[in-house]
Amino acid sequence: MDWNVMVQYLPQYEKAAWLTLRLGVAGIFWAILVGLVCAVLQYEKVPVLRRIVGAYIQLSRNTPLLVQLFFLYYGLPKIGIKTNAELCGIAGLAFLGGSYMAEAFRSGLEAIEPIQTESALSLGMSRLQTMRYVVLPQAVSISMPAFMANIIFLLKETSVFSAISLMDLMFTAKDLIGLYYKTAENLFLLAVSVLISLPLGILLGVLMTFKNPILKAILRVYLEFIRIMPQMVLLFLVYFGTTRAFGWDLSGETAAVIVFVLWGTAEMSDLVRGALIAIPKHQYESSEALGMSRVQTYWYIIIPQTVRRLIPLSINLITRMIKTTSLVLMIGVVEVLKVAQQIIEANRTASPNAAFGIYLTVFILYFLACWPISLLAGYLEKKWK
């Protein structure tokens, strides 16, 4: 590695880092504000606004940030709404983050016992005072772990901001049919990644519950590294980094599967670990007292409960993996978003305003792929709660 080159470009890295931090902080600020307002509207059960907020949350959580940014930056100007890259980055982050923050704050609000609100109202406090002095302080405290996790998630998502200045890398295409063809290709990449990462994640999750300190330390380092690193950075490391460091000639599809498997395995293993340690210890002890073997204890007692906890969470993970497939555009894989760019480029003269409709189509395609899965996860979670 040529360290002199790295030192030479350090000022540019510093400038880029400050830009990312500024956009990230601004986007997260508005995401917190949007999320808090949406959570309060849902908590207060405001009839019409509650439904609008619910629709917004589903739309935001079931579409990739990259597609949202492309729609804002390239689509909206075609219908006369002018904007710039920085504003689009902040708006996209706020749109995505607002839904995640709303769910975090909503869970905190719903954890407050109704008797506290009733007591505050009986003491003569207004609804606004009750919310400000009694409910919100406790709700914010309860939702703090999810709140901090969302901040880390949103900071990682800033890595895709660069994509809204890369339209000059487009190729030429001829046919809108390719958009639907590449949707199936995306889902194939996803299916391969899921089929590999789910069993590996289950295995690592079980290993994480073992008391071997060396094994736990190794798995913890792997988990934290993969979860903290943005997926786009991992794609770049595997696709470009391995070529430079080891001379490997990986295709974009292979690099994408490797990254999705590494990421999916890490996420799945943590879900499995959490589900296993959530089983009360006395259930293990009671089954042993009844003369059941270790295998019988797991087969008849632990695994059925763990599976019920895991299925909704696993389905949510699959929706996140579907959304993340949009990032393979950045390493040259011709997926849905790349085909959309090609169609726009091919029709730039004949239909200069096509970007709005085409990116809206991609937006809807991702939503239709993720929304039913998200609804299934919510249904199972409520049914088995």
Secondary structure, DSSP 8 states (H G I E B T S, - for coil): --HHHHHHTHHHHHHHHHHHHHHHHHHHHHHHHHHHHHHHHHHTT-HHHHHHHHHHHHHHHTS-HHHHHHIIIIIGGGGT----HHHHHHHHHHHHHHHHHHHHHHHHHHTS-HHHHHHHHHTT--HHHHIIIIIHHHHHHHTHHHHHHHHHHHHHHGGGGGGGG-GGG------THHHHHHHHHHHHHHHHHHHHHHHHHHHHHHHHTS--HHHHHHHHHHHHHHHHS-HHHHHHIIIIIHHHHH-----HHHHHHHHHHHHHHHHHHHHHHHHHHTS-HHHHHHHHHTT--HHHIIIIIIHHHHHHHHHHHHHHHHHHHHHHGGGGGGGT---HHHHHHHHHHHTTTT-TTHHHHHHHHHHHHHHHHHHHHHHHHHHHHHHT-
